[in-house]
Amino acid sequence: MASNGTTAPVVDATKSNPLVHDYPEPLKIAVVGAGIGGLSAAIALRRQGHIVDLYEQSSLASETGAAVHLAPNSNGLLRRWGIYAEKFGACNTTKVVEFAYTGGVIKEVDLTMPNKMWQHPWQLVHRVALHDNLKAVATAKDAPGPPATLYTSSKVTGVDPDASTLTFADGSTRTADLIIGADGIYSKTRKALGGPETRLFGSGKAAFRFLLPRQVALDDPVTRPLVDRVDSLCMWFSDDRRVVMYPCNNNDTLNFVLIHPADLSHASPSDEWNKQGSLEQVLKVYKDFDPALKQLISKVSPEELKVWQLLDMDKLPSWVRGSVALLGDAAHPFTPHQGQGAGQAMEDAAALAVVLPKGTAPKDVPERLRLYEKIRYDRAHNIQEYSRQSGKDWVNGVPQIDVMKYTAYNFGHDEFDNSTRVFNEWLSSQKPDLYRRMPVGFGPAPGPRQDVYGRPRSGLDQSRFVNTTVKFETSRTYLESLFPTPAFRFLSPATVCLASVAVTTLDGMAWLGGGGYSHCGLYLHGNLADAVITGRDELGFNKTFCDIDIDRSSGNNATSYNARCSWRGAKFMEIALDDLHQGGSGSTGQPGKADVEYACVAPAAEEAKAAARTVESRATAGKASLKFDAGSWQTLPTLHHVASVLAGIPVYRVVEATVVEGTGVPDVSSCRRIE
């Protein structure tokens, strides 16, 4: 920024605008590794319009593996990418059953109601089925963005972060704008980051794993009681070893993970995922466990039984260097105590794609990778550490961690929403001359409750109002991304919350010479919002103009109501209520200071006590709908930034829709700071 000798700054027009992504070519991206993390990155980045090449050292000819947890946080990303795991055998986790290791149920928790807290289901799916579907979507010709190209039997032997070049086992090389290391715990890409050599070490635990047809267990009257619950996560714990069993493949297959001290099965750090185990070895390690459980384990086919040591790794000081970034186990390997390795790799992929939108220039890649690391580093390592703690031995039959605290932190997160918020804030910080506040130089303005001198108005009971509200279930993580600062958040970790869109029509208002107007707002329950421009003096926030057209079938006896918000004919929101029948059951600011980062609230109970309003009728809709349309900068040149955000709000279910009519105006004297 330069100065022309006056107080007005002069922006250097030759410097590119960081808010505009207009580089004409897509990024050329090389992903090393085509596991769950690599394929997730390919899907997320192709959807941004980039060219993605995947290099996998195996042939992918005979994929094997156990089942995978799809917790709500990771499952939401899959669904955003158009992947619904129930279509390929995923089971919903509806129960958690804990058995005494010597036999008998200790507790059985029904998750039907707790799971309603989350936007997306908690599911259990076979790893191969998930991998196959990720691969199909990554390379499909009819999916959004250019199809990723998958190269198998392509072993990477070296990565040059300065030249952004890959070297392969056959001596060939490839150059890319971005190299992503998704090559697992033994990552070759990781060495390109420099610094001290990464140390892998044993966690002290090893695991047997195998799959078993559920019908085999059902056919045996001894083992049937252990497997007759569907959609259930079952666990047997002793102090230093455990058995975890859960279903996949539409409850036809049971997945087993048996975690125990590593020295009891002679597992070594060099063990591969598919090292053969022996049934004799398993039964010896679990000799004190329930005989029925041991009989169930004994049904495994010998070739199915595998064993491997659970490795850990020191925390890397950084996941990125130049145009190279790590994700998944290459950056933060997980022990399988909480089933979050795959989920955190998916979150890494989502964050990478958010900070690399279409039109990103290659020169900006290193800076964007540092932002990706900032977004993901603490969360991934926090969950990694929780997984470590979860794997620790029990003491006197008691776990040493707070499971609910972890669940709220893990499940109550949407990485796409979180990364989008952080990225948008970062973009804004790159352009300090961006206008972000309403001017206050005009001084106080008259309003419906007081005149320009702050004196209370009389005759408020002559004003009339019609307030139409559609209350709906939506996404807490999305709405939190709209809050003015990270200091604001919902109290509940539930990712499903309530919001309302309300249209209010006012008439007979003395301060408008007996006239009125209509306004529409998005309301978070318990917060007050007022969409009148002069309200900034009372409530401290800005508003925007649009046209609001309202149709009612027949006045006070109306059976339908329709409201459309538009700008010069371009509609961006519509509310429709039908079958109306009588009955049925905001972040703002400091007076005199218009500042989007200052917030207050009018407590509903206190406002009701002081309100000079009389409700004359209330009608509830039998049917209601709420629709948003983002439009474009061409159709909504002054409102697209608002409409596009509204269009991103998911409407899971309309809870209630009402039309309330009466006289008077609300009293906001109880308005106070939130912070």
ZAMI-906669 format. One record per residue (C-alpha): residue in one letter; x, y, z. Coordinates in steps of 0.2 Angstrom, whole numbers, plus 2048, in hexadecimal, padded with zeros to 3 digits. Each point is the difference from the previous one (the first is absolute). Example, Ala and Ser with C-alpha at 12.3 -4.5 7.8 and 13.67 -1.06 7.14 Angstrom:
a83E7EA827;s8068117FD;
% end
This chain:
m800800800;a8068117FC;s7FB812804;n7FC80F7F4;g80480D80D;t7EE800806;t7F87F680E;a7F87F47F4;p80B7F17FC;v8047FB7EF;v7FF7ED7FC;d80E7F97F5;a7F67FA7F1;t80E7F57FA;k7FF7F580F;s7F57F17FE;n7F080080C;p8027F280C;l7ED7FE801;v7FF7FC7ED;h8067EF7FA;d8018027ED;y8107F67FB;p7FA7F97EF;e8077EF802;p7FC7F280D;l80E7FA80C;k8097F07FB;i8007F6810;a8097F0803;v7FA7F580E;v80C7F2807;g7F57F2806;a7EF7FB7FB;g7F97FA811;i7F1808808;g809810803;g8088027EF;l7EF7FC7F7;s7F780C80C;a80C80E7FB;a7FE7FB7EE;i7ED802801;a80081080A;l80D8087F4;r7F97FB7F0;r7EF808806;q80A810801;g8047FE7ED;h8127FA802;i80A7F37F7;v8047F180B;d80C7F27FD;l8007F180D;y8107F6802;e7FE7EF809;q80E7F4802;s7F57F1801;s7F67F97F2;l7F080180A;a7FB7EF7F9;s7FB7F8810;e7FC80D80D;t7FD7F9812;g7FD808811;a7F480180E;a7F180B803;v801813803;h7F680C80B;l7F880E7F7;a7FC80C80E;p7F480E7FD;n80E80C7FD;s8087F67F2;n7F07F97F9;g7FA8127FD;l80E8037F4;l7FD7F07F7;r7EE8057FE;r8058117FA;w80A7F77F2;g7F17F67FB;i8057F0809;y7F37F780B;a8087F1809;e7EF7F8803;k7FF7FC7ED;f80F7F5802;g7FC7F6810;a80480D80E;c7F77FC811;n7F980E80B;t808800812;t7F07FF80A;k8077F7810;v8107FF80A;v8017F080B;e80D7FD80D;f8037EF806;a80A7FA80F;y80F7F77F9;t7FB7F080A;g7EE8017F9;g7F0809802;v7FA8117FB;i80680F80A;k7F680E7F7;e7F78027F0;v7FD8127F9;d7F38047F3;l80780E7F5;t7F08037F7;m7FD811809;p812805803;n8037FE7ED;k7F380D7FC;m80C80D806;w80B7FD7F1;q7FC8067EE;h8067F07F9;p8007ED805;w80D7F7809;q8037F17F5;l80B7F07FF;v8067FB7EE;h80C7F47F9;r8108087FB;v8017F87EF;a7EE8067FB;l804811806;h8118007F6;d7F77FA7F1;n7F380D800;l80D80E803;k80A7FA7F2;a7F17FF7F5;v7FB812804;a8118077FF;t8027F97EE;a7EE8017FA;k7FD80A7F0;d7EF806805;a805807811;p804813803;g8118067FA;p80D7F77F5;p8017ED803;a8107FC80A;t80C7F47F8;l8067F180A;y8117F87FC;t8037F0809;s8107F7803;s808811800;k80D80080F;v806812805;t8127FF806;g803813802;v7F8811801;d8088117FD;p7F680D808;d80A80E7F8;a7FE7FA7EE;s7EF7F8805;t8057F07F7;l7FD7EE804;t80C7F27FB;f7FA7EE7FE;a8097EF802;d8027FF7ED;g80A8107FF;s7F280B7F9;t7FB810807;r7F080B801;t7FE812804;a7F0808808;d7FA810807;l7FC7F7810;i8067EF807;i7F57F880E;g8087F280A;a7F27F4805;d80C7F1800;g7FC7FA812;i80B7FD80F;y80F7FB7F6;s7FF80F7F5;k80E8047F4;t7F98117FD;r802805812;k8137FF7FE;a7FF80F7F4;l7FB80C80F;g8127FF806;g804802812;p8057F280C;e7FB7EE7FA;t7EF7FB806;r8007F380E;l7F37F27FF;f7FE7F6810;g7F57F2807;s7F180680A;g8027F180C;k7F07F87F8;a7FD7F47F2;a7F07FB7F8;f7F87F07F8;r7F38047F3;f7F47F57F6;l7EF8007F8;l7F37F2804;p7EF7FD7F7;r7F380480D;q7F57F17FB;v80D7F4806;a7FF807811;l7ED801800;d7FF7ED7FB;d8097FC811;p7F580180F;v80F80480B;t80680F7F6;r7EF8067FA;p7FC80B80F;l81180A7FC;v7FB8047EE;d7ED801800;r800813802;v8018097EF;d8088117FD;s80A7FE811;l811804805;c8057F380D;m80F80080B;w8087F580D;f80E80880B;s80C7FA80D;d80D80B807;d80E7FE7F2;r7F67F87F2;r7F08027F7;v7F57F87F2;v7F680C7F5;m7F27F97F4;y7F58097F4;p7F67FD7F0;c8028057EE;n7F97FA7F0;n7EE802805;n8037F7810;d8057F07F7;t813802805;l808803811;n810809802;f80B7FC80E;v80F809807;l8097F880F;i80C80C808;h80D7FA80D;p812802806;a80C7FE7F1;d80C7F4808;l7F27F3802;s7FE7FE7EE;h8128037FB;a7FB80E7F4;s80E80A7FA;p8028127F9;s8037F97EE;d7EF7F7800;e7F68047F1;w7ED802801;n7FD7EE7F9;k80D7F680B;q7F87EF804;g7FB7FC812;s7FB7F0807;l7F07FB80A;e80B7F780D;q809810803;v7EF80A802;l7F87F380C;k81080080B;v800814801;y7ED7FF804;k8007F180B;d7F780880F;f7F28077F5;d7EE7FA7FE;p7FF7EE7FA;a7F28057F4;l80B80E7F9;k80E7F47FD;q7F57F47F7;l7FA80F7F5;i8128047FC;s8047EE7FC;k7F48017F2;v80C80B7F6;s8087F87F0;p8137FF803;e80480A7F0;e7F580E806;l80A803811;k80D80E7FF;v80B80880D;w80A810800;q80980B80C;l7F7811804;l80E80D7FB;d800812806;m80B80F7FA;d807810808;k7F68107FB;l8078087F1;p805812802;s7F78047EF;w7F67F67F3;v80580C7F1;r80F8067F7;g7FF80B7F0;s7F37F77F5;v8007F0809;a7F37FB80E;l7FD7F180A;l7EF7F9805;g7F97F1809;d80C7F4808;a80E8077F7;a7FE81080B;h7F87F9810;p7FE7EC801;f7F27FA80B;t7FF7F080B;p7EF7F87FD;h7F9803811;q7F380C7FA;g7FF7FC7EE;q8048127FA;g80F7FE7F5;a7F58007F0;g7F580E806;q80E80B804;a8087FD7EF;m7EF8057F8;e80081080A;d8128047FA;a7FA7FE7EE;a7F180B803;a80A80E807;l80D7FF7F2;a7F28027F3;v7F980F809;v81080A800;l8037FC7EE;p7F18057F7;k7FF8017ED;g80A80E7F9;t80E7FE80D;a8118057F8;p80F7F4802;k80A80E809;d7F380080E;v8017EE804;p80D80080D;e7F780E80A;r7F07F67FF;l8087F0806;r80680980F;l7EE806803;y7FA7EE7FE;e80C7FA80D;k7FA80E80C;i7EE7FA7FE;r8047EE803;y80F7FE80B;d7F9802811;r7F07F77FD;a8087F17F8;h80D7FE80D;n7F380380E;i7F67F17F9;q8107F67FE;e804803812;y7EF7FB806;s8027F07F6;r8107FC809;q7F8804811;s7F17F57FB;g80C7F17FD;k808801811;d7FD7F280D;w7F180280B;v803802813;n7F67F580B;g7F47FD7F2;v7FD8127FD;p80580A7F0;q80B80F802;i7F880C7F4;d7EF80A7FE;v7F87F87F1;m7F280D7FF;k80C80E7FF;y8097F87F2;t7F07FC7F7;a7FA812800;y8118067FA;n8017F37F2;f7EE7FE7FA;g7FB812802;h80B8077F2;d7FE8037EE;e8118037F8;f7F98077F0;d7F680D80A;n80F80380C;s80D8027F2;t7F480B7F6;r7FF80C80E;v812801804;f8048027ED;n7F480E7FE;e80780980F;w8117FE7FA;l7FC8067EF;s7F8810808;s81080380A;q80A8007F0;k7F78107FA;p80080C80F;d7F780E7F5;l7F07F57FF;y7F1809806;r7F97F680F;r7F580C80A;m7F280C7FE;p804813802;v7FA808810;g8038127FB;f7EE8047FD;g7FD7FF813;p7F07F8808;a7F17FD7F6;p7ED800805;g7F87EF802;p7F07F7804;r803801813;q808812802;d8028107F6;v8118077FB;y803807811;g7FD7F0809;r7EF804807;p7F37F1801;r7F38017F2;s7ED800805;g7F37F77F6;l8097F07FE;d7F07F6802;q7FA8077EF;s80E7F77F7;r7FB7EF7F8;f80B7F17FC;v7FF7EF7F7;n80E7F5805;t8027F07F6;t80D7F4806;v8077EF7F9;k80A7F780E;f80B7F27F9;e80E7F4805;t8118057F8;s8137FE802;r80880780F;t8117FF7F8;y7FA80A7F1;l7F880E80A;e80F80180C;s80B8047F0;l7F58107FE;f804807812;p809810801;t80F7F980A;p8057EF806;a7FB806812;f7EE7FC7FB;r7FA7EE800;f7F27F5805;l7FF7F9811;s7FB7EF7FA;p80C7F57F6;a7F17F97F6;t8038037EE;v7ED8027FD;c7F9810806;l7F080B7FE;a7FF8107F6;s7F280A7F9;v7FC80B7F1;a7F480D804;v7F780D7F5;t7F880E809;t7F480D7F8;l7FD81080A;d7F380D7FD;g7F8810809;m811805807;a800812806;w8138027FD;l7FD7FC7ED;g7F180C7FF;g7F37F2802;g8097F57F3;g80A7F0802;y80B7F37F8;s8057EE800;h8107F8805;c8077EF800;g80E7F880B;l8097F0805;y7FE7FD813;l80A7F580C;h7F47FA80E;g80380B80F;n80880F7F6;l7F780F7FA;a8028077EE;d7F88107F9;a8018037EE;v7FC8137FF;i80F80B7FB;t7FD80C80E;g8017F280C;r813801800;d7FF80E80D;e7F67F580C;l8077EF7FB;g8108047F7;f8007F77F0;n7FE8037EE;k7F27FB7F4;t7FE7FE7ED;f7F28057F4;c7F57F37F6;d7EF7FF7FA;i7F47F680A;d7EF7FA7F8;i7F37F880A;d7F07F77FA;r7F27FB80D;s7F17F77FA;s7F380A80A;g80680C80E;n7FD7FA812;n7F87F07FA;a80E7FC7F4;t8037ED7FD;s8118047F7;y80E80C801;n80F8027F4;a80F80C801;r80D8037F3;c81080A803;s8088067F0;w80A80E7F8;r7F98077F0;g7F77F07FC;a80E7F4805;k7F97F580E;f80C7FA80D;m7F47F980E;e7EE7FA801;i7F57FB80E;a7F07F77FD;l7F37FB80D;d7F07F67FC;d7F27F980A;l80080E80D;h7F57FE80F;q7FE80A810;g8097FB810;g80F7F4802;s80E80280B;g86083A7F2;s80F806800;t7FF813801;g80A80F807;q80280E80D;p7F58107FF;g80980D7F6;k80D7F47FA;a7FE7F67EF;d80D7F3801;v7FE7EE7F9;e80B7F980D;y7F680780F;a7F17F5805;c7F180180C;v7F07F7803;a7EE804806;p7FB7F280C;a7EF7FA7FA;a7F87FF812;e805812804;e7FB8077EF;a7EF7F8802;k7FE809811;a8038117F9;a7F97FD7EE;a7F180C7FB;r7F97F37F5;t7EF7F7800;v7FE7F07F6;e7EF7FF7F8;s8017F07F6;r80C7F17FD;a7FF7F47F2;t80A7F07FD;a8047F97EF;g7FC7EE7FC;k80D8007F2;a80F80C7FE;s8108027F6;l80F80B800;k80B8027F0;f8108097FD;d8088057EF;a8128067FF;g7FE8097F0;s8108087F9;w8098117FF;q7F68037F0;t7EF7FD807;l803806812;p80E80D7FE;t7FE807812;l7F97F1809;h8097F07F9;h80C80080E;v7F17FF80C;a7F67F47F5;s80E7F47FD;v8037FE813;l7ED7FE803;a7FF7F37F2;g80E7F6809;i7F57FE810;p7F97EE800;v7EE7FE804;y7FE7EF808;r7EE801806;v7F380E803;v7FB7FF812;e7F280D800;a7FA80E7F5;t7F480E807;v7F88107FC;v7FD80C80F;e7F78107FF;g7FD80E80C;t804812805;g80F809808;v8127FF7FE;p80D7F6809;d80A80880F;v8137FD7FF;s80580980F;s8067F0807;c80E7FE7F3;r8117FD807;r8117FA7FC;i8037ED7FD;e813801804;
% end
